[in-house]
Amino acid sequence: MSSQIPTSRYGGIVDQVKRQIKERIWLPGERIPSVRVMSKAQSVSVMTVLKAYEQLEAEGWIYAKAKAGYFVAAHFNRLSEPEQATPQIVNRSIRINRHVFEVLRACKQPDVVPFGSAFPDPSLFPVPAIGRLLSQAIKTMPINSSISDLPPGSLDLRRAIAQRYLRDGIEVSLDELVITSGAMESLGLCLAAVTQPGDSVAIESPAFYGALQAIERLNLKAVEIPTHPRDGMSPEGLEQAIAQNNVKACWLMSKFQNPLGATMPVSRQQAVYEVLARHDIPLIEDDVYAELYFGAEKPMPLKALDDRGLVLHCSSFSKCLAPGLRVGWVAAGRYARQVEELQFMSTLSVGAPNQLALAQYLHHGGYDNHLRRLRRTLVQRQQQMLGAIEESFPAGTQVTRPAGGYFLWVVLPKPIDTSELLTDLLERYQISIAPGTLFSADHRYQHCMRINCAYPWDEKHQTALYQLAAYLTELCEKR
C-alpha cells in the first residue's frame, strides 16, 4: 500500500524535516516529532509519514530507536555541505588524459586502501551466479551468435533492458538500444555521433574525468557549467553557455553525479531539457549509478522527459552487477543508427557470452533482490564513513551527502593540493584518494577530493580513514 502514496505527499515532509535539521531546529541526537504527531500536524495519513521517515532514514538524516521514535543522525549539523562552484564559462581544449592515467595507475595497487577507486567493493556482486551463467552461455550459445549478436547487440539482452525501462514508465524501442563494452564506450560513441572535431560540449563542473578524457580524445572543447553539489547542473548557466558558445552537445549525470553525488530535482531536469530542446542540442545522459538510490523510489532520468529523441541515455551493469563483464548500453533516440555504425567501425561488438549471461540473469537471476541488498549495504557504509569524517576531519571541512551512489565529495578548509596529498598518502600509509584536479580542465578543485565509501567499515578502512584525517589536520595546522 505504501508504495502507492504519491511522492508529493511524503516528499513535502521529507523536505520539511531536512530543512529543520539544516536550520538546527533539531540537533544531532534529538527526537523529531513522532509519526502520529507529524500525521496530525500535516493532515496526512500515518502511512505517508512512515514512508517519509523511511526515506529520511535511508538517506542518513535520522535513525530509529525501538519503541522510542526517530532521532537526528549524529553526523548532521556538524560539517556543512559545499556550495555551488562558479566556473568561468570558457571554451577550452582539454589536456587531462596523462594526469588521469598516472593517478589511476597509482591507486590500483592491491595493497592500497582504495578510497580513490572508481569501483565499488567487488565482494558486493553475485560473482559465482554470474560465472555459472557465463559458463552455461559458452556451452549452449547458438553457433551463429557471434554474428547475430553484432551491433546493436543481443536481442534477448535488449528485450530485458527495454522491459526494465517500461517498469520505470519509459518506453524505449528495441531499435533504439545498442549494447556496448561498458558505459564508457557508449558515452564515447554518443559523443562522436553528435559532434565533429573542434565542437564545444557543455559539461558539469566538477565533471566526471571520463567526460574530460573523451572530449580530449575526440579533439573537442569543454564548456564547464556551474553544478550544485545537491541539485546538479544549473539551467541558467547552461543557457548562458549556449548563448556565448557554439555548443553542439551536453553531457551530464542527472543523479548521483560523479564526483559530487548530486541528483537533479524534476523541476531542474525539466528546465535543463527545455533549454536543450529549444536549441535542438542533444543530451548525453550518463546514468551508470541509476540503481544505487537510497530513497523509497527510483529517481527518473531526463530520458523520461524526452519526446524529441534528443537524449542518448547511457548506462551499464558495471556499477551494480557485473564489473568484469564490461557490458553497457545506450538508448540513443534519433541517433541510434549513427552510434551503431560507429561501433561497427571500432570495437565491433560485445562478447556474445557476456550478453547472453546477463540476459539470463535479468530474466531469472533475482536481479531486484540483489539490488535491494546492495542498496542497503551502500547506505549503511555511507553513513559510517560520513560519521567518521564528521568526527575526525579538520574543522571547516565540507562534505556532500548524496542520496545514492558511493562517492563523497570533500572540500578542505585550507589550500591543500590534493594531488600532492595523494602522493604523500601513498608513500606514508598506502591510502589512495581521487584528487580534485581529476575533475576539471583547470586547478579549481585542487583543494577537493572524492572518497569512495563502498568498502566495508572494518578495522583496515577505519584505521586508514583516521590516518587520513590526522594527516589533514596536521597539514591544516601548518597553514
Secondary structure, 3 states (H helix, E strand, C coil): CHHHCCHHHHHHHHHHHHHHHHCCCCCCCCECCCHHHHHHHHCCCHHHHHHHHHHHHHCCCEEEECCCEEEECCCCCCCCCCCCCCCCCCEEECCCHHHHHHHHHHHCCCCCEECCCCCCCHHHCCHHHHHHHHHHHHHHCCCCHHHHCCCCCCHHHHHHHHHHHHHCCCCCCHHHEEEECHHHHHHHHHHHHHCCCCCEEEEEECCCHHHHHHHHHCCCEEEEEEEECCCEECHHHHHHHHHHCCEEEEEECCCCCCCCCCCCCHHHHHHHHHHHHHHCCCEEEECCCCCCECCCCCCCCHHHHCCCCCEEEEEECCCCCCHHHCCEEEECHHHHHHHHHHHHHCCCCCCHHHHHHHHHHHHHCCHHHHHHHHHHHHHHHHHHHHHHHHHHCCCCCEECCCCECCEEEEECCCCCCHHHHHHHHHHHHCEECEEHHHHCCCCCCCCEEEEECCCCCCHHHHHHHHHHHHHHHHHHHHC
